[in-house]
Amino acid sequence: MKFKDAIPLFINYKKDYVGASTMTSYQSVYRNDLVPYFGEMQEITKQEVMNYIRLKSTQGISKSTIKNHIVALKTFFSWGNRSEIFVTKPFKVTYTNGFAEKVEIHPFSADDAKKFVKYCEDNFTFDNFILYIAIFTGLRAGELCGLKWSDVDVKRGVLNVDKIVTRVCNMKSDAEELAILKELGVQKISKKSTEIIIKTPKTPNSIREIPLAPQLLHRFKLLQKISQPENYIATNSIKPTEPTQIRNRLNNLLNSANLPIIRLHDLRHTFATRCISAGIDVKTVSVMLGHSTVMTTLKTYMHTDDDQKIAAFKKLGKKMSW
């Protein structure tokens, strides 16, 4: 049996046990990376997998991505042996060469963050406003897309985060798909080979309330008067947008404002680093970010920027003057 012939059988099995977005990731890895490389099942040995890892490493693929590929292979082989679709000799593959790579973040500097905020305030559009929300709340792309005006509680000054928007592969026949989506409480938006769905976040910690900064709350109070509760904030209509479109908006804004090009997720990093620099405790920052554990926050953000380092060493120098 060829590897490419076994994959559809595995996908058909796996789709009943994982979420749509996870399934989309699986399909992408198998289709774009693993299937083009591996041939006959009996020829897939530990050495061949190690050759694949070396190839991906030389292509500049990140360690975390390679690890995901290994996990995908292990999951596939485990299923094949359990189901007896094919039987392979078990082998163990690890990839530990500096695997605990440092989380790379590229937040705005304090000056660039101020310029970004000012540009959004001076050039109001709903395209820019959703990015203004991003830098003041640290929301993920899918969470930004899922925000409705009804999620804003101006009386309490908080933003409710309880849904995300994502684009996934359409894997089911119409009747079966609709039944499953209904059972999962997922609202279907469009019918294509891929589709936009709205769902609840994966982890309970991602469902949260975020306190609103005064300037953001002020704008919410004004705009809520002329907006419909069921409209999505990013589009100000009943139809949501998707993360790719929000990323495109960011690139357009950065070019217009003559600011450094950063990723959308770096607005989240900017929010987090500014909170920590302002003295907000890590536990509170972790809750606002929706992290599963405080350790995730510590691992990502427990560093100091250059200004903090200089200030710390000046303070240390005074204490060490004999």
C-alpha positions as CSV (number, residue, x, y, z in Angstrom):
1,M,0.0,0.0,0.0
2,K,1.2,3.5,-0.8
3,F,1.3,6.2,1.9
4,K,-0.9,8.5,-0.2
5,D,-3.6,5.8,-0.5
6,A,-3.7,5.2,3.3
7,I,-4.1,8.9,4.2
8,P,-7.7,9.3,3.0
9,L,-8.7,6.3,5.2
10,F,-7.0,7.8,8.2
11,I,-8.5,11.3,7.6
12,N,-12.0,9.7,7.3
13,Y,-11.4,8.1,10.7
14,K,-9.8,11.0,12.4
15,K,-12.4,13.6,11.5
16,D,-14.8,12.2,14.0
17,Y,-12.5,12.7,16.9
18,V,-10.9,16.2,16.4
19,G,-12.2,19.7,15.8
20,A,-12.6,21.1,12.3
21,S,-9.6,23.5,12.6
22,T,-7.4,20.7,13.9
23,M,-8.5,18.5,11.0
24,T,-7.7,21.3,8.6
25,S,-4.1,21.4,10.1
26,Y,-3.8,17.6,9.7
27,Q,-4.9,17.7,6.1
28,S,-2.5,20.5,5.3
29,V,0.5,18.6,6.8
30,Y,-0.3,15.3,5.0
31,R,-1.2,16.9,1.7
32,N,1.6,19.5,1.4
33,D,4.5,17.8,3.2
34,L,4.2,14.1,4.0
35,V,2.4,12.7,0.9
36,P,4.9,14.2,-1.6
37,Y,7.8,12.7,0.3
38,F,6.8,9.2,1.4
39,G,6.0,6.3,-1.1
40,E,5.4,2.7,-0.3
41,M,4.4,2.0,3.3
42,Q,6.9,-0.9,3.7
43,E,9.7,1.5,2.7
44,I,9.0,4.0,5.5
45,T,11.7,3.2,8.1
46,K,13.2,5.1,11.0
47,Q,16.1,6.1,8.7
48,E,13.7,7.4,6.1
49,V,11.8,9.5,8.6
50,M,15.1,10.9,9.9
51,N,16.1,11.8,6.3
52,Y,12.8,13.7,6.0
53,I,13.5,15.6,9.2
54,R,17.0,16.5,8.0
55,L,15.5,17.7,4.7
56,K,13.0,19.9,6.4
57,S,15.7,21.3,8.7
58,T,17.8,22.3,5.7
59,Q,14.8,24.0,4.1
60,G,14.6,26.4,7.1
61,I,11.4,24.8,8.5
62,S,11.0,25.7,12.2
63,K,11.6,23.1,14.9
64,S,8.0,23.4,16.2
65,T,6.7,22.7,12.7
66,I,8.9,19.7,12.2
67,K,7.7,18.4,15.6
68,N,4.1,18.8,14.3
69,H,5.0,16.7,11.3
70,I,6.5,13.9,13.5
71,V,3.3,13.9,15.7
72,A,1.2,13.6,12.5
73,L,3.3,10.6,11.4
74,K,3.1,8.9,14.8
75,T,-0.6,9.4,15.0
76,F,-1.0,7.9,11.5
77,F,1.2,4.9,12.2
78,S,-0.6,4.3,15.5
79,W,-4.0,4.2,13.8
80,G,-2.7,1.9,11.0
81,N,-1.4,-0.7,13.4
82,R,-4.4,-0.6,15.7
83,S,-6.9,-0.9,12.9
84,E,-4.7,-3.4,11.0
85,I,-5.1,-1.4,7.8
86,F,-1.4,-1.9,7.5
87,V,1.2,-3.3,9.9
88,T,4.6,-1.7,10.3
89,K,7.5,-2.4,12.6
90,P,7.3,0.1,15.5
91,F,10.1,2.6,15.7
92,K,10.8,5.6,17.8
93,V,11.7,8.9,16.3
94,T,12.6,11.9,18.4
95,Y,13.8,15.4,17.5
96,T,15.5,17.0,20.4
97,N,18.3,19.0,18.8
98,G,17.7,22.3,20.6
99,F,14.1,21.6,20.4
100,A,13.0,23.9,23.2
101,E,13.3,26.9,21.0
102,K,12.8,30.3,22.3
103,V,9.5,31.9,21.7
104,E,10.2,34.7,19.2
105,I,8.0,37.8,19.7
106,H,8.2,41.2,18.0
107,P,6.1,43.7,19.8
108,F,5.9,47.4,19.0
109,S,8.3,49.7,20.8
110,A,6.5,52.1,23.1
111,D,6.9,54.9,20.6
112,D,5.6,52.8,17.7
113,A,2.6,51.6,19.8
114,K,1.7,55.3,20.5
115,K,1.9,56.1,16.8
116,F,-0.3,53.1,16.0
117,V,-2.9,54.1,18.5
118,K,-2.9,57.7,17.3
119,Y,-3.2,56.7,13.7
120,C,-6.3,54.5,14.5
121,E,-7.8,57.4,16.4
122,D,-7.2,60.0,13.7
123,N,-8.3,57.7,10.8
124,F,-11.5,55.9,12.0
125,T,-12.8,53.1,9.9
126,F,-14.2,49.8,11.1
127,D,-11.1,48.2,9.5
128,N,-8.9,50.2,11.7
129,F,-11.1,50.0,14.8
130,I,-10.8,46.2,15.1
131,L,-7.0,46.7,15.1
132,Y,-7.4,49.4,17.7
133,I,-9.3,46.9,19.8
134,A,-6.5,44.3,19.3
135,I,-3.7,46.5,20.7
136,F,-5.8,47.3,23.8
137,T,-7.1,43.8,24.5
138,G,-4.5,41.3,23.2
139,L,-7.2,39.3,21.4
140,R,-6.2,36.6,18.9
141,A,-7.2,36.9,15.3
142,G,-10.2,34.5,15.5
143,E,-11.4,36.2,18.7
144,L,-11.4,39.6,17.0
145,C,-13.4,38.3,14.1
146,G,-16.0,36.8,16.6
147,L,-16.7,40.0,18.5
148,K,-20.2,41.3,18.3
149,W,-21.5,44.6,19.6
150,S,-23.5,42.6,22.2
151,D,-20.2,41.4,23.7
152,V,-19.4,44.9,24.9
153,D,-20.7,45.8,28.4
154,V,-20.2,49.5,28.6
155,K,-21.8,49.7,32.0
156,R,-19.3,47.3,33.6
157,G,-16.5,48.4,31.2
158,V,-15.7,44.8,30.0
159,L,-15.5,42.9,26.8
160,N,-16.9,39.4,26.7
161,V,-14.9,36.8,24.6
162,D,-16.7,33.6,24.0
163,K,-16.4,32.7,20.3
164,I,-14.0,32.5,17.5
165,V,-14.2,32.6,13.7
166,T,-12.0,30.3,11.6
167,R,-11.8,28.9,8.1
168,V,-11.7,25.1,7.8
169,C,-11.9,22.4,5.2
170,N,-15.3,21.2,4.2
171,M,-15.0,17.5,4.9
172,K,-18.5,16.1,5.1
173,S,-21.5,15.6,2.8
174,D,-24.1,18.3,3.3
175,A,-26.6,16.3,5.3
176,E,-24.1,14.7,7.6
177,E,-22.1,17.9,8.0
178,L,-25.2,19.9,9.0
179,A,-26.2,17.3,11.5
180,I,-22.7,17.3,13.1
181,L,-22.4,21.1,13.1
182,K,-25.8,21.4,14.8
183,E,-24.8,18.9,17.4
184,L,-21.6,20.7,18.1
185,G,-23.4,24.1,18.3
186,V,-21.4,25.4,15.3
187,Q,-23.0,28.0,13.0
188,K,-22.2,27.4,9.3
189,I,-21.6,30.6,7.3
190,S,-20.7,29.5,3.8
191,K,-20.5,26.4,1.6
192,K,-17.2,25.9,-0.3
193,S,-14.3,23.5,-0.3
194,T,-13.4,25.6,2.7
195,E,-15.8,27.5,4.9
196,I,-16.0,30.0,7.7
197,I,-17.3,28.6,11.0
198,I,-18.0,30.3,14.4
199,K,-17.4,28.2,17.4
200,T,-16.5,28.4,21.1
201,P,-12.8,28.5,22.0
202,K,-11.0,25.3,22.7
203,T,-10.1,25.9,26.3
204,P,-12.3,27.2,29.2
205,N,-9.6,29.8,29.9
206,S,-10.1,31.4,26.5
207,I,-13.7,32.3,27.5
208,R,-13.1,35.4,29.5
209,E,-13.9,39.0,30.2
210,I,-11.4,41.7,29.5
211,P,-11.5,45.1,31.2
212,L,-11.5,48.0,28.8
213,A,-9.0,50.8,28.8
214,P,-10.7,54.3,29.2
215,Q,-10.0,55.4,25.6
216,L,-11.4,52.2,24.1
217,L,-14.4,52.2,26.4
218,H,-15.2,55.8,25.4
219,R,-15.2,54.8,21.7
220,F,-17.3,51.8,22.4
221,K,-19.9,54.0,24.2
222,L,-20.2,56.2,21.2
223,L,-20.2,53.5,18.5
224,Q,-22.6,51.2,20.3
225,K,-25.3,53.9,20.0
226,I,-25.3,53.6,16.2
227,S,-24.6,49.8,15.9
228,Q,-26.9,46.8,16.0
229,P,-26.2,44.3,18.9
230,E,-26.0,41.2,16.6
231,N,-23.6,42.9,14.2
232,Y,-20.0,41.8,14.2
233,I,-17.7,44.6,15.2
234,A,-15.1,44.0,12.5
235,T,-17.6,44.3,9.7
236,N,-20.4,46.2,11.5
237,S,-22.8,43.7,9.7
238,I,-24.4,40.3,10.5
239,K,-21.7,38.6,8.5
240,P,-18.3,38.1,10.1
241,T,-14.9,38.4,8.4
242,E,-12.0,35.9,8.8
243,P,-8.5,36.2,10.3
244,T,-6.8,36.5,6.9
245,Q,-8.8,39.6,6.2
246,I,-7.8,41.2,9.6
247,R,-4.2,40.5,8.8
248,N,-4.5,42.2,5.4
249,R,-6.1,45.2,7.2
250,L,-3.1,45.4,9.5
251,N,-0.6,45.4,6.6
252,N,-2.5,48.2,4.9
253,L,-2.6,50.3,8.1
254,L,1.1,49.8,8.8
255,N,2.0,50.9,5.3
256,S,-0.3,53.9,5.5
257,A,1.1,54.9,8.9
258,N,4.7,54.3,7.9
259,L,5.1,51.9,10.8
260,P,7.3,48.7,11.0
261,I,5.6,45.7,9.5
262,I,4.7,43.2,12.3
263,R,2.3,40.3,12.5
264,L,-1.2,40.5,13.8
265,H,-0.2,38.3,16.7
266,D,2.5,40.9,17.6
267,L,-0.3,43.3,18.6
268,R,-1.2,40.7,21.2
269,H,2.5,40.6,22.3
270,T,2.5,44.4,22.4
271,F,-0.5,44.4,24.7
272,A,1.1,41.8,27.0
273,T,4.5,43.4,27.2
274,R,3.0,46.9,27.9
275,C,0.9,45.4,30.7
276,I,3.9,43.7,32.3
277,S,6.0,46.9,31.9
278,A,3.2,48.8,33.6
279,G,3.5,46.5,36.6
280,I,0.4,44.4,36.1
281,D,1.0,41.0,37.7
282,V,1.6,38.0,35.5
283,K,-1.4,36.1,36.8
284,T,-3.8,38.9,35.7
285,V,-2.0,39.2,32.3
286,S,-2.4,35.5,31.8
287,V,-6.1,35.6,32.5
288,M,-6.6,38.5,30.1
289,L,-4.7,36.7,27.4
290,G,-6.7,33.5,27.9
291,H,-3.6,31.4,28.4
292,S,-4.2,27.9,29.7
293,T,-1.5,28.3,32.4
294,V,0.5,31.1,34.0
295,M,3.6,29.2,32.9
296,T,2.7,29.9,29.3
297,T,2.7,33.6,30.0
298,L,6.0,33.4,31.9
299,K,7.7,31.5,29.1
300,T,6.6,34.0,26.5
301,Y,6.9,37.3,28.3
302,M,9.3,37.1,31.2
303,H,12.0,39.1,29.6
304,T,12.8,42.8,29.9
305,D,13.1,45.4,27.2
306,D,16.2,47.5,26.7
307,D,14.8,50.4,28.7
308,Q,14.0,48.1,31.6
309,K,17.5,46.6,31.5
310,I,19.2,50.0,31.6
311,A,17.0,51.2,34.5
312,A,17.7,48.0,36.4
313,F,21.4,48.2,36.0
314,K,21.4,51.9,37.0
315,K,19.5,50.9,40.2
316,L,21.9,48.0,40.8
317,G,24.9,50.3,40.2
318,K,23.8,52.7,43.0
319,K,23.3,49.8,45.4
320,M,26.8,48.4,44.7
321,S,28.6,51.7,45.2
322,W,31.1,51.1,48.0
